[in-house]
Every structure is written in C-alpha cells, then in structure tokens.
Amino acid sequence: MNSTLAPREVGTPWPSSSSTNKNPAEDIINYLKQYAREKPDVAALWIFGIGFVLGWKLKPW
C-alpha cells in the first residue's frame, strides 16, 4: 500500500494546525479515488450495491 503520510514517531508532537489540510470532503474524495484505483472490483460492487438498494427503496417507477 503506497501511503503519502509517514508514521508518526512516539513522542513527537502532532503537526501544527497551520500545516494541516482542513478540507475533509476533499480528503474523503481523494481517499475513495485512491481506493477505487487499488481495488476497482470491490469499489464497483459497492457502487452497484448502493445503487441497487437505493433504486429498490425509492421505486422510481
């Protein structure tokens, strides 16, 4: 698994708030894109399953 973040050493402080990215929606989207690139079959099954359940519960016809 290729991660861009290195593990934090024990005893080292957390990064200051000015250096962290504070955009959780963008972080989630980037994570989902990365996951879909690594495991496209699992991502496709999740999307199909969610679409099936939504279509079944909403009954658009």
N, C-alpha and C positions, 0 to 999 in steps of 0.2 A: 504494500500500500504506500503510495507516494504522498507524503504529507508535507505541506509547506511550513508547518509550525514544528519547532523543535521542542522536545520535552523540557519542562522547567526543572532546574536543579533544586534540590532540597535546600532551603534556607535563603534562596534568592527571592527578592521582592517581586510582586506582580508588576507588569508594565504600567507606567503611569497612564491616567485616563486620557491624556492628550495624545498618546501614541497609539491608542487602540481605535479600531474601526467601530463606530456606533451606528451601524445600519443593519439590524438583524434580518430584515426582509431580504436584503441583497445577499447576506451571508447564507440564508436558507436556500435561496435560489441557486447560488453557486454550489452549495453542498449537493443539492439534488441533481444538478447538471453533472457534477463530478461522479456521483453515484451511478447515474444513468450511463455514463461513458464506461465505467468499470464493470457494471453488471446490467447490460441492456435487456437481457431476458427477464430478470426479476423486476426491473422498472416497468417493462411492458405489461407484465402480469398484474402488477399493482394498478397501473392506469386502466387496464381492461376491467379489473375487478371493481374499482371505484366507479367507473362509467356504467358497468352493469347494474350495480346496486342503486346508483342514482337514477338510472333510466327505469328501473323496476319500481322504485318508490315514488318517483314523480309521475309516472304513467302519462307521457305526453300525448297519447292517442285517445 
